[in-house]
């Protein structure tokens, strides 16, 4: 699912590329019968004259417009700093015989990511759901003008039901959609305390959704090294050796930070992606009509990714037992889902959950 992060062993800097070729079907016999395209990249090499360059690419929020979603809710431009810098040098070791080339490129990215989520309201955090329906559907309780009546009040559309039976009896709704404090599970209360309170009121005033906004900083750092040595011992022989090393670290934050984000997706969390490649080539001319070309290469791709909660076994502190505490499995809290419920009243259809 995250192929752009891990499937390429090395990705050479654009400034280190001498030329590239793209081949499509039908391939020549040496390239097999794989579908898709084949990209061949040739890196630069040294020459008799010493040469080099240095560069810096800068991007920050001074030059950028605000993000659409951030701007829509009246928030300032999130952080966006991108530095892409590097340099290269190449030249002779022995004139007309041996040459060297080295290239380095570094990338440092800090970019704000906009998140919008639903969190319990202040009233809901203490078990008061008396306004939940009216807030979500912009209707006033027990008023005919809003489609409610004394026989079918709005607060009766989706009542909170005592399924356990410890408070008002199993299957019975809580009076006024308010859960008594003594009926709130202590473990659930501890987990709920991790959830931040709402910090945004929808401008429409109609739907109490998306009431939490957070902008967190993504980090993406990489270092790219390429070294090459070319040698021509005779007029009939050309030998070259190349080594490439790419080191990349990426942190993609979740909505809240810490254990509350759970494992999220495979793209989130702290990812370390290292790639190494080495190759050796030797061309020998026997006659003007007979040339031998030898190539050998080695590649290694190593990646490692963990989410923020990795290693934080907080379940014991919540009183949840029987969950594996091995570092390979621990971290965060179990996924909690609210089952769906729906109903039809007059000409209105209401649904909640999924």
C-alpha positions as CSV (number, residue, x, y, z in Angstrom):
1,X,0.0,0.0,0.0
2,X,3.0,2.3,0.5
3,X,5.0,1.3,-2.6
4,X,6.6,4.7,-3.1
5,X,8.3,4.3,0.2
6,X,9.9,0.9,0.0
7,X,9.9,-0.7,-3.4
8,X,12.8,1.2,-4.9
9,X,16.1,0.2,-3.5
10,X,17.8,3.4,-4.5
11,X,16.7,6.6,-6.1
12,X,19.6,8.6,-7.4
13,X,19.6,12.4,-7.3
14,X,18.4,14.0,-10.5
15,X,21.6,16.0,-10.7
16,X,23.7,12.7,-10.6
17,X,21.9,11.3,-13.7
18,X,23.7,11.5,-17.0
19,X,20.9,9.9,-19.1
20,X,17.9,7.6,-18.8
21,X,16.0,5.4,-21.2
22,X,12.4,4.1,-20.9
23,X,11.7,0.8,-22.8
24,X,8.2,-0.8,-23.2
25,X,7.1,-4.1,-24.6
26,X,8.4,-5.9,-26.5
27,X,11.6,-6.0,-24.6
28,X,14.9,-7.4,-25.9
29,X,15.8,-10.9,-24.7
30,X,18.1,-9.7,-21.9
31,X,15.3,-7.9,-20.1
32,X,12.7,-10.8,-20.0
33,X,9.0,-10.5,-20.5
34,X,7.8,-8.5,-17.5
35,X,4.9,-6.1,-18.1
36,X,5.1,-2.4,-17.7
37,X,8.1,-0.2,-18.5
38,X,11.8,-0.6,-18.0
39,X,13.8,2.5,-16.9
40,X,17.5,2.4,-17.3
41,X,19.5,5.1,-15.6
42,X,23.1,6.0,-16.2
43,X,24.9,8.1,-13.5
44,X,27.5,10.7,-14.2
45,X,31.2,9.9,-14.1
46,X,34.4,11.9,-13.7
47,X,36.5,13.5,-16.5
48,X,39.9,14.9,-17.1
49,X,38.8,18.3,-15.9
50,X,37.8,18.9,-12.3
51,X,34.2,19.9,-12.1
52,X,31.4,20.3,-9.5
53,X,28.3,22.1,-8.5
54,X,26.2,23.0,-5.4
55,X,22.5,23.8,-5.1
56,X,19.8,24.6,-2.7
57,X,16.0,24.4,-3.2
58,X,13.9,26.2,-0.7
59,X,10.2,26.2,-0.1
60,X,8.3,27.6,2.9
61,X,4.9,29.0,3.8
62,X,6.0,32.6,2.9
63,X,5.7,31.5,-0.8
64,X,2.6,29.3,-0.4
65,X,-1.1,29.9,-0.2
66,X,-3.1,28.5,2.7
67,X,-4.3,24.9,2.5
68,X,-7.9,24.8,1.3
69,X,-9.3,22.9,4.4
70,X,-7.3,25.0,6.9
71,X,-8.4,28.2,5.2
72,X,-12.0,27.1,5.2
73,X,-12.1,26.9,9.0
74,X,-10.3,30.2,9.4
75,X,-7.0,28.7,10.6
76,X,-3.6,30.2,9.7
77,X,-1.3,28.6,7.1
78,X,0.3,25.4,8.5
79,X,4.1,25.0,8.6
80,X,5.7,24.1,5.4
81,X,9.5,24.1,5.1
82,X,11.3,22.2,2.4
83,X,15.1,22.3,1.9
84,X,16.6,20.2,-0.8
85,X,20.3,20.7,-1.1
86,X,23.4,19.0,-2.4
87,X,26.5,19.0,-4.5
88,X,28.8,17.0,-6.6
89,X,32.4,16.8,-7.6
90,X,34.2,14.8,-10.2
91,X,37.7,14.8,-11.7
92,X,40.8,12.8,-12.7
93,X,42.8,10.5,-10.5
94,X,45.2,9.6,-13.3
95,X,44.7,11.7,-16.5
96,X,43.1,9.7,-19.3
97,X,43.1,6.6,-17.1
98,X,41.1,6.9,-13.8
99,X,38.3,9.2,-12.7
100,X,36.2,9.7,-9.7
101,X,32.7,11.1,-9.1
102,X,30.8,11.8,-5.9
103,X,27.3,13.2,-5.4
104,X,25.3,14.1,-2.2
105,X,21.8,15.3,-1.8
106,X,19.9,16.0,1.4
107,X,16.2,16.7,1.9
108,X,14.5,18.1,5.0
109,X,10.8,18.6,5.0
110,X,8.5,19.9,7.7
111,X,4.9,20.2,6.6
112,X,1.8,20.8,8.6
113,X,-1.0,18.2,8.1
114,X,-4.6,19.2,8.7
115,X,-6.8,16.9,10.6
116,X,-10.5,17.2,11.5
117,X,-12.3,14.7,13.7
118,X,-15.4,14.1,15.8
119,X,-14.9,14.1,19.6
120,X,-17.4,13.9,22.4
121,X,-18.9,17.3,23.5
122,X,-18.4,18.6,27.0
123,X,-21.9,17.3,28.0
124,X,-21.4,13.9,26.4
125,X,-18.1,13.4,28.3
126,X,-20.1,13.3,31.6
127,X,-22.9,11.1,30.1
128,X,-25.4,13.9,29.1
129,X,-26.7,13.0,25.6
130,X,-29.9,15.0,26.0
131,X,-28.9,17.5,23.3
132,X,-27.2,15.0,21.0
133,X,-30.0,14.6,18.5
134,X,-31.0,18.3,18.5
135,X,-27.4,19.4,18.0
136,X,-26.7,16.9,15.2
137,X,-29.9,17.5,13.3
138,X,-30.5,21.2,14.1
139,X,-33.9,20.6,15.7
140,X,-35.4,21.8,19.0
141,X,-36.8,19.3,21.4
142,X,-40.6,19.2,21.8
143,X,-41.4,22.0,19.4
144,X,-44.0,21.4,16.6
145,X,-42.2,23.9,14.3
146,X,-39.1,21.6,14.3
147,X,-41.0,18.5,13.5
148,X,-41.4,17.2,17.0
149,X,-44.4,16.7,19.2
150,X,-45.3,15.7,22.7
151,X,-46.1,12.2,21.5
152,X,-42.8,11.8,19.5
153,X,-40.2,14.2,21.0
154,X,-36.9,14.6,19.2
155,X,-35.0,13.3,22.2
156,X,-36.8,10.0,21.7
157,X,-35.4,9.3,18.2
158,X,-32.2,7.7,19.4
159,X,-32.4,7.0,23.1
160,X,-29.4,5.8,25.1
161,X,-30.4,2.3,26.3
162,X,-29.1,0.5,29.4
163,X,-27.9,-2.7,27.8
164,X,-26.2,-4.0,31.0
165,X,-29.1,-3.4,33.3
166,X,-27.2,-2.0,36.2
167,X,-29.0,1.3,36.4
168,X,-32.5,1.5,34.9
169,X,-32.9,-2.1,33.7
170,X,-31.7,-3.9,30.6
171,X,-33.3,-2.6,27.4
172,X,-34.7,0.6,29.1
173,X,-33.7,4.1,28.0
174,X,-31.9,6.4,30.4
175,X,-34.2,9.2,31.6
176,X,-33.6,12.3,29.4
177,X,-30.8,10.5,27.6
178,X,-28.5,11.2,30.6
179,X,-26.3,8.4,31.9
180,X,-25.9,8.6,35.7
181,X,-22.3,9.1,36.8
182,X,-22.4,5.8,38.7
183,X,-23.3,3.9,35.5
184,X,-20.2,5.0,33.5
185,X,-17.7,2.3,33.3
186,X,-14.4,3.4,35.0
187,X,-12.2,1.9,32.3
188,X,-14.2,3.7,29.6
189,X,-13.8,6.9,31.6
190,X,-10.0,6.5,31.7
191,X,-9.9,6.0,27.9
192,X,-12.3,9.0,27.3
193,X,-9.9,11.2,29.4
194,X,-7.3,10.7,26.6
195,X,-9.6,12.3,24.1
196,X,-9.2,16.1,23.8
197,X,-12.2,18.3,24.1
198,X,-13.8,20.0,21.1
199,X,-11.9,23.1,19.9
200,X,-14.0,24.0,16.9
201,X,-17.7,24.9,16.4
202,X,-19.0,24.3,12.8
203,X,-19.9,27.6,11.2
204,X,-23.2,26.2,9.9
205,X,-24.5,25.5,13.4
206,X,-26.4,22.6,12.0
207,X,-24.1,19.5,12.5
208,X,-22.0,18.9,15.5
209,X,-19.5,17.0,13.4
210,X,-15.8,17.8,12.8
211,X,-15.7,19.6,16.1
212,X,-12.0,19.0,16.6
213,X,-9.2,20.4,14.4
214,X,-5.5,19.7,14.7
215,X,-2.5,20.6,12.6
216,X,0.5,18.4,13.1
217,X,3.9,18.5,11.5
218,X,5.1,15.8,9.1
219,X,8.8,15.1,9.0
220,X,10.6,13.7,6.0
221,X,14.4,13.6,6.0
222,X,16.7,11.8,3.6
223,X,20.4,11.6,2.6
224,X,21.5,10.3,-0.8
225,X,25.1,9.4,-1.5
226,X,26.5,8.2,-4.8
227,X,30.2,7.4,-5.5
228,X,31.7,6.1,-8.7
229,X,35.1,5.2,-9.9
230,X,36.0,4.7,-13.6
231,X,39.3,3.1,-14.8
232,X,40.7,2.4,-18.3
233,X,43.8,0.2,-17.9
234,X,44.1,-0.3,-21.6
235,X,42.6,1.0,-24.8
236,X,40.4,-2.1,-24.9
237,X,39.2,-2.2,-21.3
238,X,36.9,0.0,-19.3
239,X,36.1,-0.8,-15.7
240,X,33.7,1.0,-13.3
241,X,32.5,0.6,-9.8
242,X,29.5,2.4,-8.2
243,X,28.1,2.5,-4.7
244,X,24.8,4.2,-3.7
245,X,23.4,4.7,-0.2
246,X,20.0,6.2,0.5
247,X,18.9,6.9,4.1
248,X,15.4,8.1,4.7
249,X,13.4,8.8,7.9
250,X,9.7,9.8,7.8
251,X,7.3,10.7,10.5
252,X,3.6,10.9,9.6
253,X,1.6,12.0,12.6
254,X,-1.9,10.8,13.4
255,X,-4.9,13.0,14.4
256,X,-4.2,13.3,18.1
257,X,-0.7,12.0,18.9
258,X,0.4,9.3,21.2
259,X,-1.5,6.2,22.1
260,X,-4.9,7.6,21.0
261,X,-4.0,7.2,17.3
262,X,-3.6,3.5,17.7
263,X,-1.9,1.7,14.8
264,X,-3.7,3.7,12.2
265,X,-2.6,3.0,8.6
266,X,0.7,1.6,7.3
267,X,1.7,5.0,6.1
268,X,1.5,6.6,9.5
269,X,4.1,6.5,12.3
270,X,7.9,6.6,12.2
271,X,9.4,4.9,9.1
272,X,13.0,4.3,8.5
273,X,13.9,3.3,4.9
274,X,17.5,2.6,3.9
275,X,18.6,1.3,0.6
276,X,22.1,0.3,-0.7
277,X,23.3,-0.6,-4.1
278,X,26.6,-1.6,-5.6
279,X,27.5,-2.5,-9.1
280,X,30.6,-3.4,-11.1
281,X,31.0,-3.3,-14.9
282,X,33.8,-4.3,-17.2
283,X,33.8,-3.8,-21.0
284,X,36.5,-5.5,-23.1
285,X,36.9,-5.1,-26.9
286,X,38.3,-8.2,-28.5
287,X,37.9,-7.0,-32.1
288,X,35.9,-4.2,-33.7
289,X,33.1,-6.8,-34.2
290,X,33.4,-8.7,-30.8
291,X,32.8,-6.9,-27.5
292,X,32.2,-8.5,-24.1
293,X,30.2,-6.7,-21.5
294,X,30.2,-7.9,-17.9
295,X,27.8,-6.6,-15.2
296,X,27.2,-7.6,-11.6
297,X,25.1,-5.8,-9.0
298,X,24.0,-6.0,-5.4
299,X,21.1,-4.3,-3.7
300,X,19.7,-4.2,-0.2
301,X,16.5,-2.6,1.0
302,X,15.9,-2.3,4.7
303,X,12.8,-0.6,6.1
304,X,11.3,-0.4,9.6
305,X,8.1,1.3,10.7
306,X,6.3,1.7,14.0
307,X,3.4,3.8,15.1
308,X,3.6,6.3,18.0
309,X,2.1,4.0,20.6
310,X,4.6,1.2,19.9
311,X,6.0,-0.2,23.2
312,X,3.6,1.8,25.4
313,X,1.7,-0.9,27.1
314,X,-1.0,1.2,28.7
315,X,-3.7,-1.4,28.9
316,X,-2.6,-2.6,32.4
317,X,-3.0,0.9,33.7
318,X,-6.6,1.0,32.4
319,X,-7.4,-2.3,34.1
320,X,-7.8,-4.2,30.8
321,X,-6.4,-7.7,31.3
322,X,-5.7,-10.6,28.9
323,X,-4.2,-8.5,26.1
324,X,-0.7,-9.6,24.8
325,X,2.1,-7.4,26.3
326,X,4.9,-8.5,24.0
327,X,6.6,-5.5,22.4
328,X,5.7,-6.9,19.0
329,X,2.0,-6.5,19.8
330,X,1.6,-4.0,22.6
331,X,1.1,-0.3,22.1
332,X,-2.0,1.9,22.1
333,X,-5.5,0.8,23.0
334,X,-7.9,-1.6,21.3
335,X,-10.0,-0.3,18.5
336,X,-13.4,0.8,19.8
337,X,-16.4,1.1,17.4
338,X,-20.0,2.1,18.0
339,X,-22.4,-0.1,16.2
340,X,-24.9,1.5,13.8
341,X,-28.5,2.4,14.7
342,X,-31.2,4.0,12.6
343,X,-34.9,4.7,12.5
344,X,-37.6,6.5,10.6
345,X,-40.0,9.0,12.1
346,X,-42.6,10.7,9.9
347,X,-40.7,12.0,6.8
348,X,-37.3,12.0,8.5
349,X,-34.7,9.2,8.4
350,X,-32.0,9.3,11.0
351,X,-28.9,7.1,11.3
352,X,-25.8,7.0,13.5
353,X,-22.7,4.8,13.5
354,X,-21.8,2.3,10.9
